[in-house]
Amino acid sequence: MSRAAIVLVVYREPRFALRADGRALTAEDAGPDSGFPVLVHNGGGSRHLFPPAVRDARAHELRLIGYDRPAYGGSTPATRQSRGRLRR
């Protein structure tokens, strides 16, 4: 039986951005700081990045950035006013 290599993917601590309206957006990134930034939307609202994608991105000098949608994870909920703007 062959042994598969175990690759540990290390993530930075989540980052928080405060918007002018007081809401917070939580994001995490993986890859070299000098890497080309790629904004990732997982579809489920979570900032968590898929480890095989992170490994491949690092190999190609890409920096993946995932974010929590409003009211998910560490991001605060959207206000009624901002939700209305999104529907237009």
C-alpha positions as CSV (number, residue, x, y, z in Angstrom):
1,M,0.0,0.0,0.0
2,S,1.4,3.4,-1.0
3,R,1.4,6.3,1.4
4,A,-0.1,9.6,0.1
5,A,1.7,12.8,0.9
6,I,0.0,15.0,3.4
7,V,0.1,18.6,2.6
8,L,-0.8,21.1,5.3
9,V,-2.5,24.3,4.1
10,V,-1.9,27.2,6.5
11,Y,-4.4,30.1,6.4
12,R,-3.8,33.5,7.8
13,E,-6.1,34.8,10.5
14,P,-9.4,36.2,9.1
15,R,-9.2,39.9,8.3
16,F,-11.9,42.4,9.0
17,A,-12.8,45.5,7.0
18,L,-15.0,48.1,8.5
19,R,-17.3,49.9,6.1
20,A,-18.2,53.6,6.5
21,D,-21.7,52.5,7.6
22,G,-20.3,50.5,10.5
23,R,-20.8,47.1,9.0
24,A,-17.9,44.6,9.0
25,L,-16.8,42.3,6.1
26,T,-14.7,39.3,7.1
27,A,-12.2,37.9,4.6
28,E,-9.4,35.4,4.5
29,D,-6.6,35.1,2.0
30,A,-4.0,32.5,1.1
31,G,-1.0,32.7,-1.1
32,P,2.0,35.0,-1.5
33,D,1.4,38.7,-0.6
34,S,2.9,39.6,-4.0
35,G,0.7,37.1,-5.8
36,F,-1.9,38.2,-8.3
37,P,-5.2,38.6,-6.3
38,V,-8.1,36.4,-7.2
39,L,-11.5,37.1,-5.5
40,V,-13.2,33.8,-4.8
41,H,-17.0,33.4,-4.2
42,N,-17.8,29.9,-3.0
43,G,-21.6,30.3,-3.5
44,G,-22.5,29.4,0.0
45,G,-21.6,32.7,1.6
46,S,-18.5,31.4,3.4
47,R,-15.0,32.9,3.2
48,H,-13.3,29.5,3.6
49,L,-11.1,28.5,0.8
50,F,-10.8,24.9,-0.6
51,P,-7.4,23.5,0.4
52,P,-6.6,21.9,-3.1
53,A,-7.4,25.3,-4.7
54,V,-5.1,27.1,-2.3
55,R,-2.3,24.6,-3.0
56,D,-2.7,25.0,-6.8
57,A,-3.0,28.8,-6.5
58,R,0.3,29.0,-4.6
59,A,2.0,27.0,-7.2
60,H,1.0,29.6,-9.8
61,E,1.8,32.6,-7.6
62,L,-1.9,33.5,-7.1
63,R,-3.4,35.0,-3.9
64,L,-6.9,33.7,-3.3
65,I,-9.2,36.0,-1.3
66,G,-12.5,34.7,0.1
67,Y,-15.1,36.7,2.0
68,D,-18.2,36.1,4.2
69,R,-21.4,37.5,2.7
70,P,-23.5,39.7,4.9
71,A,-24.8,37.9,8.0
72,Y,-22.4,34.9,7.4
73,G,-19.4,34.1,9.5
74,G,-17.9,37.3,10.9
75,S,-19.7,39.7,8.5
76,T,-22.5,41.8,9.9
77,P,-25.9,41.6,8.3
78,A,-26.8,44.0,5.5
79,T,-29.1,46.9,6.5
80,R,-32.6,47.2,4.9
81,Q,-31.3,50.2,3.0
82,S,-28.3,48.4,1.4
83,R,-30.5,45.3,0.6
84,G,-32.8,47.7,-1.3
85,R,-30.0,49.0,-3.4
86,L,-29.0,45.4,-4.4
87,R,-32.5,44.7,-5.8
88,R,-32.4,47.6,-8.3
